[in-house]
Amino acid sequence: MTPSQIYVAVVIIIIFIAMLFIGNKNSKPKRLSLLASIAFGFIVAGIVFGENRIISYSLFILGIILSVVDAYIRSKK
């Protein structure tokens, strides 16, 4: 493994551990909205089509835009 791969793995592990300690254990899990699940699908599709950068980045951007729109809609409620 290269040093950059080791760095990324360590950061992911630290973020995961932080989420375990910071997460609220008393709250019920919230379901994804339809818009958030579509955004998640676009982001996963961007990962799958990673070989073609134009398609991959376009799907990433579309997923991020949809997730921001979903967060804005949820903040209004």
Summary of the structure (lengths in Angstrom):
residues: 77
radius of gyration: 15.9
end to end distance: 46.4
largest distance: 46.4
contacts: 166
relative contact order: 0.11
helix: 77%
strand: 0%
